[in-house]
Amino acid sequence: MRRAGADAARIARALLARATESLLVVVALASLVFFALRLLPGDPARLVLGDEAGPAELARVRAALHLDEPLLTQYARFLRGLATFDLGDSFRRPGVHAMARVGDALIPTSELAAVAVALGAAAGVTAAVAASGPWLPLRARAWVERVLVGLAAAPLVAFAPVVTWALAARARLVPLPGDPDSGAAGLVFASALLAIPLAAHVGRIARAALAEVARAPFLSVASAKGAAPWRVWLVHALPTVVGPIVTVVATQLGALLGGAVVLERMFERWGLGTLILEAYAARDLPVLEGAVVAAGLLFVGAQALGSAAHAAIDPRARAGR
Amino acid sequence: MTPRARRLLELLPLAVVVGASAVGAALASEPAGRLEPARAWCSPSSARPLGCGEAGVDLTSLVATAELRAVALAVVVALVGFVVGTPLGAAAALARGRLERAVERACDLVQAFPSFILALAVLSAVRAPSRVHLGAVFALTAWAPFARLALAQTRVLREAAFVEAAVALGRGRAGVLARHVVPNLLGVVAVQLGSTGAAIVVSEAALAFVGLGPRDGVSLGGVLDQGVAAMLRAPHVLVVGALAVFATSAAMLVAGRAAERRAR
């Protein structure tokens, strides 16, 4: 009984530490945006209005964005706004809450990222199992590894447009960029592009982890009891390497979000990336701050989800043992 | 193959990329980025080997200049990251305890951080990002992989007999770090120079692609952006831009391996 109590306390402490850290990441990102706009040389009000603005207009913008208050007061207002999800109205579209626009854009980007993670993890694990098990000849297995190394280093911004050109413009297999009726096919194609580097990273790490457990006694026991190779690798070996897979997905999430911005821009898809770029071009400061914070939240949220999934699948990951 | 020949071979791709760009930029009859609407989107020809892009910009001189600038930016930022990160990671591992854990955790966070979003956020404070701005933003995160590697390697080194001997002989922590630890890390850490350089070439192109490039438009990302816009009309622009990004980043990666062998 005492043991269970200690376990629960340890889990609670670990969760609390994790939540504090996630919160710190979001606040640090938000503060960086806040201070970059206000402390770097250049007047934010002039950035919004351009060089030809008169003093009366500048004063009006400063008042509307609270730029005339002391910096600490502004910062306190900003943090309170974050905590209550209310950063004021969009500067370019008066009457529309900045956070409403952000929430609107968060859904398509989450869809894109989620489908990409699912596709990338599935493809990477498939490649790793294919390169580990007895199905392929040795030479083919070595080739799978080489392809994974090459793909992991391939820059998305270079290959995504070329693949799109080949498949959309030449072969007409997938919708063209900016096609408003692309629907589900467009989502899957964009996610598949985003999933390629992720799949390569997952494949490499999973392959290395599987190679380590390949000679473990429990796999020989499973084979000796008559389990088919697919059963040995998928049911017995794979769950033990979930930890490294979750870790590599988590470390690639930042790059995945960056890739999502590039692809949203390329395919002219609505989402967080398009919103950030639009707010950047229009200098809509409340929307820009909100969108960057939302991207940070998406990032830490997905990381937390990943470690929860890891704990659910691998009992060794529970309670920090 | 001798190690020396091998190292030269690994530096060859970067030398070819830089050399070809220098020749392309030097032979250009006009400044990079000059517009000539009459020849917009013209196909590659003997006079213009890579063809023309939007509003008749000559791709040969544009890509050559953009490549030289991207390589220069990548080399500078990677070296800054190397110079800041390596001693930081080594010092943290020598100090052990709380500092070691803090630096390790900070590296993990910075490496997994959405650095592209971070760059967008910081660059939104300036009207048109210059290369100095870009370099500063990349340097914010470039130190982390170097520190992480140095930390891991120093953990091994700090148990080594020669390090213990230096401590026993009364050398201070800074002296041990500078004379005994850092020189022995360089081989492992140097390979990261190539990966960081390649990542910066790609990030710079990606930022310019989404519209946060230098105002004069001389960037590989700008070429890719033109290529996507004219995908159906002039596919050569897209292919030229993608190949340039690919070749430059791959050359950086391979050159990093030469740096690793040299330092060993």
Interface residues (C-beta under 8 A of the other chain):
Chain A: E21 V25 L29 L32 V33 A36 L37 L40 G42 P44 L47 A153 A154 P155 L156 V157 A158 F159 P161 V162 T164 W165 A168 A169 L176 P177 A250 T251 L253 G254 A255 L257 G258 G259 V261 V262 R265 M266 G273 I276 L277 A279 Y280 A281 R283 L288 V292 A295 G296 F299 Q303
Chain B: L109 Q111 A112 F113 P114 S115 F116 I117 L118 L120 A121 V122 L123 S124 A125 V126 R127 A198 V202 S203 A205 A206 F209 V210 G211 L212 G221 L224 G227 V228 M231 L232 P235 L238 V239 G241 A242 L243 V245 F246 S249 A250 L253
